[in-house]
Amino acid sequence: MMREELVFGPIHSRRLGSSLGINLLPTKGKLCNFDCVYCECGWNKDGREDKRLPSAAELRQALDAKLNACRQDAVQIDSITFSGDGEPTLNPDFARIIDITLELRDKYFPDAKVSVLSNATRVSRQDVFEALRKVDNPILKIDAPSDELAALINQPQGEYHVDDIVAGLMRFEGDFVLQTMFLRSSDFDSSSPEVLNGWMDIVRRLRPREIMVYTLDREAPAKDLVKFSADEMRSLVKPLVDEGFSIQVRG
């Protein structure tokens, strides 16, 4: 599902409430350094019509107008959420855009949270790391505990090592939300002992303040994927819940 606006919504999110979306990627295409088999935006090769990224100035104008209109119309906003057609931290103005968003949030909806959905591949960049530290909800992804499994699920476009991502996330000292997709196919199974134990080991190292576990919700580009039920996922993560981790399951 492609987003054709820089600022869209608000839409209802089970995770974030009334969520106003920001798409920092091309509005007529997809731009991502992952090519996940489950991505609702489809394959990267099918979404390259427009590679122009919105600037910080364009974001300021669009977000100011949208937030002002929402306030005038008494529209509730619980979260201003960076999602959209790909990886938001690929926008070269990302750090500046976060500062602008926080400024406008404080002006119009000071109680709203600012959330960023990211695949965590660029947290090693100091500007990206510092920007993510400023937001209320840095929601950062690890779907696979090994490079081999990440190659099957996320299909990174370039060099990717799970150990490097974990090292980058360690810098957050637990002050982030870890997001993980649970699914199975003929090639992999998130519930297999090897995969599940490897993922739980990473969770124990990172100790995120919250974990979001979810499964397929919309049509995916890969056709042999099987979703988990909410009850299945709750059973899989129960050892971590028993250890005191806060886990939100969405199935």
Secondary structure in CASP SS format (residue, H / E / C, confidence):
PFRMAT SS
TARGET T0000
AUTHOR 0000-0000-0000
METHOD secondary structure of the structure
MODEL  1
M C 1.00
M C 1.00
R C 1.00
E C 1.00
E C 1.00
L C 1.00
V E 1.00
F E 1.00
G E 1.00
P E 1.00
I E 1.00
H E 1.00
S E 1.00
R C 1.00
R C 1.00
L C 1.00
G E 1.00
S E 1.00
S E 1.00
L E 1.00
G E 1.00
I E 1.00
N E 1.00
L C 1.00
L C 1.00
P C 1.00
T C 1.00
K C 1.00
G C 1.00
K C 1.00
L E 1.00
C C 1.00
N C 1.00
F C 1.00
D C 1.00
C C 1.00
V C 1.00
Y C 1.00
C C 1.00
E C 1.00
C C 1.00
G C 1.00
W C 1.00
N H 1.00
K H 1.00
D H 1.00
G C 1.00
R C 1.00
E C 1.00
D C 1.00
K C 1.00
R C 1.00
L C 1.00
P C 1.00
S C 1.00
A H 1.00
A H 1.00
E H 1.00
L H 1.00
R H 1.00
Q H 1.00
A H 1.00
L H 1.00
D H 1.00
A H 1.00
K H 1.00
L H 1.00
N H 1.00
A H 1.00
C H 1.00
R H 1.00
Q H 1.00
D C 1.00
A C 1.00
V C 1.00
Q C 1.00
I C 1.00
D C 1.00
S E 1.00
I E 1.00
T E 1.00
F E 1.00
S E 1.00
G C 1.00
D C 1.00
G E 1.00
E C 1.00
P H 1.00
T H 1.00
L H 1.00
N C 1.00
P C 1.00
D C 1.00
F H 1.00
A H 1.00
R H 1.00
I H 1.00
I H 1.00
D H 1.00
I H 1.00
T H 1.00
L H 1.00
E H 1.00
L H 1.00
R H 1.00
D H 1.00
K H 1.00
Y H 1.00
F C 1.00
P C 1.00
D C 1.00
A C 1.00
K E 1.00
V E 1.00
S E 1.00
V E 1.00
L E 1.00
S E 1.00
N C 1.00
A C 1.00
T C 1.00
R C 1.00
V C 1.00
S C 1.00
R C 1.00
Q H 1.00
D H 1.00
V H 1.00
F H 1.00
E H 1.00
A H 1.00
L H 1.00
R H 1.00
K H 1.00
V C 1.00
D C 1.00
N E 1.00
P E 1.00
I E 1.00
L E 1.00
K E 1.00
I C 1.00
D C 1.00
A C 1.00
P C 1.00
S C 1.00
D H 1.00
E H 1.00
L H 1.00
A H 1.00
A H 1.00
L H 1.00
I H 1.00
N C 1.00
Q C 1.00
P C 1.00
Q C 1.00
G C 1.00
E C 1.00
Y C 1.00
H C 1.00
V H 1.00
D H 1.00
D H 1.00
I H 1.00
V H 1.00
A H 1.00
G H 1.00
L H 1.00
M H 1.00
R C 1.00
F C 1.00
E C 1.00
G C 1.00
D C 1.00
F C 1.00
V E 1.00
L E 1.00
Q E 1.00
T E 1.00
M E 1.00
F C 1.00
L E 1.00
R E 1.00
S C 1.00
S C 1.00
D C 1.00
F C 1.00
D E 1.00
S C 1.00
S C 1.00
S C 1.00
P H 1.00
E H 1.00
V H 1.00
L H 1.00
N H 1.00
G H 1.00
W H 1.00
M H 1.00
D H 1.00
I H 1.00
V H 1.00
R H 1.00
R H 1.00
L H 1.00
R C 1.00
P C 1.00
R C 1.00
E E 1.00
I E 1.00
M E 1.00
V E 1.00
Y E 1.00
T C 1.00
L C 1.00
D C 1.00
R C 1.00
E C 1.00
A C 1.00
P C 1.00
A C 1.00
K C 1.00
D C 1.00
L C 1.00
V E 1.00
K E 1.00
F C 1.00
S C 1.00
A H 1.00
D H 1.00
E H 1.00
M H 1.00
R H 1.00
S H 1.00
L H 1.00
V H 1.00
K H 1.00
P H 1.00
L H 1.00
V H 1.00
D H 1.00
E C 1.00
G C 1.00
F C 1.00
S C 1.00
I E 1.00
Q E 1.00
V E 1.00
R E 1.00
G C 1.00
END
